[in-house]
């Protein structure tokens, strides 16, 4: 456990020191400010209501889970694997008394922590901005639902990250991984529209699964089914990614 | 004598036909073993297998009795290495680079990091990032990383790459000091014959992926004027045998 902990601390330090993760978080926060300014503009310019204080974080979430969050997840995941392959710096860790499984798991854990940190930052800032700019009544129930919606958005992002990590271990350079990831994302989006009856199977549709938690009737059966699909895909992608990583020669 | 590294029937072939074939070697405690061979002879391949960077087609390497393919963490617990070029994270300072490695060893603290940076003459650059370092400075940082954990075995692949004469002498002294005072076992590959002669006490010659001979430096120098003469003689003898069997 101590060895895994050391590997995880190292991965987090590398993410932090590279500043890419920090830039990603700052840009995410910029989206909130721009979004809020747009809403203020609409309200004062056209006299429309825009959104309420609790609706604003949900509006932010609906935008980021389909755009910048997958993009930043892809960048961090690619950098963590392909970036180190291209600079040969993966050898630094691989030649220490730590197994490849622990290195792989530590890297994945660091990516998951990055996604979680970004989601929490987005939640806190969007709530603060929502409360400051849109003064109307807020209930604890709506706050807890918003919090939960942000939290569960982590799961499809983890599956997405695992998919990108698998691609990073399949292709030689980071640019190929990035373009194949974008292509796969677009194809899945299109498939989700064309074959809408099977859309729950596609990862891109699962990015919006937080909406299931906002329905008053709480569709437990559907939530469990979606979760199991994500869990299954996650396990398969993790196994495939690790298999490729373990076989890799440096 | 205690056997530290055991290389058993190690084979690995690449698509281009190069690689190593049936290498058998034993390294004992306190050895400064020189792995001598020309470019492309298979030195780096053997060393990469020894450090788990690539997997062998056949055979195994045991370090302190633990297989590197089966029990990697145990095998590498008291081992440190520098393979080909000294790698470092360009966005971390020299000190932070070593701090990353120190986390894997509970008894390595900040004081030890300062100590190894001093030992390799890098202490004045400890807060600088390696992207501005020369090849020699990067190599010194790599050597600092290799001795950081007070390893009992150090595997060095071409450790003098990019070093100036002063650097070569410093590193040679450091290797001899660690072997004498701390009984550290070294496995060093090099194509620099003169340097192997001055540093190592046992020498193995590898040529075309095969081990030609292993002997102590003393015995070799008793029979040959220089190590270079011995190397040429071994290679020529092998060449004759190869051409006879063709």
Contacts between the chains, C-beta under 8 A, distances in Angstrom:
chain1	res1	chain2	res2	distance
A	2	B	106	7.2
A	3	B	73	6.9
A	3	B	104	6.5
A	6	B	103	3.8
A	6	B	104	5.1
A	7	B	104	7.9
A	9	B	103	5.9
A	10	B	100	5.0
A	10	B	103	6.0
A	13	B	92	8.0
A	13	B	96	7.7
A	13	B	100	6.9
A	14	B	89	6.7
A	14	B	92	7.6
A	14	B	100	7.7
A	17	B	89	7.9
A	17	B	91	5.6
A	17	B	92	5.8
A	17	B	96	7.2
A	18	B	91	5.5
A	19	B	91	7.9
A	87	B	87	7.5
A	87	B	90	7.4
A	88	B	85	7.3
A	88	B	87	5.2
A	89	B	87	5.1
A	89	B	88	7.3
A	89	B	89	5.7
A	91	B	53	6.4
A	91	B	83	6.4
A	91	B	87	5.3
A	92	B	87	5.2
A	92	B	88	7.0
A	92	B	89	7.2
A	92	B	97	8.0
A	92	B	100	7.4
A	92	B	101	7.3
A	92	B	145	7.6
A	94	B	51	8.0
A	94	B	52	6.7
A	94	B	53	6.2
A	95	B	51	4.9
A	95	B	52	7.1
A	95	B	53	6.9
A	95	B	76	7.3
A	95	B	80	7.9
A	95	B	81	5.2
A	95	B	83	6.8
A	96	B	76	6.9
A	96	B	101	6.4
A	96	B	104	4.8
A	97	B	72	7.7
A	97	B	73	5.0
A	97	B	74	7.8
A	97	B	76	4.2
A	97	B	77	4.8
A	97	B	79	7.7
A	97	B	104	6.0
A	98	B	73	6.5
A	98	B	104	6.2
A	99	B	72	5.6
A	99	B	73	5.5
A	100	B	72	7.8
A	247	B	55	7.9
A	249	B	48	7.8
A	249	B	53	6.8
A	249	B	54	4.2
A	249	B	55	7.2
A	250	B	48	7.3
A	250	B	53	4.4
A	250	B	54	6.9
